[in-house]
């Protein structure tokens, strides 16, 4: 028998990535994401979601969307028990800023006739959308109301764009929290997030999506309003929404501690070992 010494070099570090049960991801429109599109999103690009966060609630049909949706799933596939949302829109009176949650929204489309690359490639969650009314210059807004979220702080990643046109677009996002109500008047509020689209096709905050942070108290509802502000594209669209609990995102110190733990147990190391060869 011979004793052979071998040096083992760890050539890569295992990726630290977990699914976060406190993330709800909604793809509005008729097309279901598959493959790489499941993790092609603003929250993934911002490292607020991981590769195991790949369960989307796909909602919206060619006939529009109305009422309350309560059978939601978290991004890890578990049931979001007790959480629901209600569609809402402004009446088809140009310029109205009062979202009525008894109206629903009027349309849903696969879109994508003009924007089909990068973040919007294939069956991207950013390509299809729900919208309110017809006619690109009509000032019709829309929104959602969420009920049943656990008290805490959340980041709302909002994608709003008509991907059937390549022209410049801009959108304001309004958010508020409070007692549940069938209306949300954002006319006197300052936008919590705004973004302008002008030839950008990658996930860039302020260009292809906006982020609004809300702090929810026990029993409070979250109100969301979306308003198109470009004269040539004044309707509101809602392509995708991700609600991310701020506490669900691993802090850098947690990741460092995890990597240190792996090193302690020899998962990540440079080591020598001996084995016997016959």
C-alpha positions, 0 to 999 in steps of 0.5 A, spaced: 500 500 500 502 507 498 500 513 502 498 518 496 497 526 498 492 530 494 491 537 495 483 539 494 482 546 491 475 549 492 474 552 485 467 555 487 463 558 493 456 555 493 451 560 492 447 562 498 440 563 496 433 561 499 426 562 498 422 567 502 415 565 504 414 573 505 414 575 497 408 575 493 409 575 486 403 577 481 404 577 473 398 580 470 396 578 463 394 572 460 401 569 459 404 565 464 412 565 465 416 559 464 423 557 464 428 563 465 422 568 465 420 565 472 426 569 475 427 575 470 424 580 474 425 587 478 426 584 485 430 578 482 435 584 479 435 587 485 437 581 489 431 582 493 428 575 491 432 569 489 432 563 484 427 559 489 422 565 489 419 562 482 412 561 483 408 567 480 400 568 481 398 569 474 392 573 473 388 577 468 384 574 462 382 577 455 375 579 458 378 583 463 379 582 471 374 584 476 373 582 484 377 579 489 382 574 488 384 570 495 387 564 492 394 567 492 401 563 493 408 566 496 414 565 491 416 559 494 410 555 492 406 555 499 399 558 500 398 565 502 393 564 507 388 570 509 391 575 504 387 577 498 387 583 493 381 587 489 382 590 482 380 597 482 380 602 477 377 610 476 371 611 472 372 612 464 372 619 465 378 622 463 382 625 469 379 622 475 384 620 480 379 616 485 380 608 484 373 604 485 374 597 487 367 595 485 369 597 478 375 592 476 379 593 470 377 593 463 382 589 459 388 584 459 393 583 453 399 579 451 402 586 448 409 585 446 408 588 439 414 593 440 418 591 446 421 584 446 428 584 448 432 583 455 428 584 461 422 583 456 424 577 452 419 571 451 414 570 456 417 575 461 412 577 466 413 585 464 411 584 457 403 582 458 398 587 462 392 589 465 389 596 463 383 601 464 380 603 458 382 604 451 385 610 447 392 611 449 391 618 450 385 617 455 387 619 462 384 613 465 388 610 472 387 603 476 389 600 482 389 594 487 387 593 494 391 588 499 388 585 505 390 580 510 398 582 510 402 581 516 404 587 520 411 590 517 414 593 512 414 591 505 417 594 498 412 594 492 416 593 486 411 595 480 412 594 473 407 598 468 408 599 461 405 598 454 410 594 451 406 594 444 409 601 443 416 603 443 415 610 445 416 614 451 412 613 457 412 615 464 408 612 470 406 615 477 405 610 483 401 612 489 401 607 495 397 608 502 395 604 508 389 604 512 382 601 514 379 597 508 375 601 503 372 601 496 375 607 494 382 610 494 383 618 492 390 619 490 389 626 487 392 630 492 397 625 494 405 625 492 407 619 488 411 614 492 415 612 486 415 614 479 419 612 473 420 614 465 421 609 460 424 611 453 428 605 450 430 602 456 429 594 456 433 592 462 431 592 469 433 599 472 429 602 478 426 609 475 426 606 468 422 600 467 420 599 474 418 603 481 419 601 488 414 604 493 415 602 501 409 601 505 409 600 513 403 596 514 399 596 521 395 590 524 389 589 520 390 595 515 389 594 508 394 597 502 392 601 497 395 602 490 394 607 484 397 607 478 397 613 473 400 614 466 403 621 465 405 621 458 400 625 454 401 620 448 400 614 453 396 616 458 392 610 460 395 606 466 398 599 465 400 594 470 404 588 468 407 585 474 407 586 482 412 583 487 410 585 494 417 583 498 417 583 506 423 587 508 425 582 513 425 577 508 431 579 505 438 576 508 442 582 510 449 582 508 452 580 515 447 574 515 450 571 508 457 573 511 456 568 517 453 563 513 459 563 509 463 563 515 459 557 518 461 553 511 468 554 512 468 552 519 465 545 517 470 545 511 465 546 506 469 552 503 476 550 504 483 549 502 485 542 505 489 536 504 487 529 506 490 522 505 487 516 502 490 509 501 490 506 494 491 498 493 
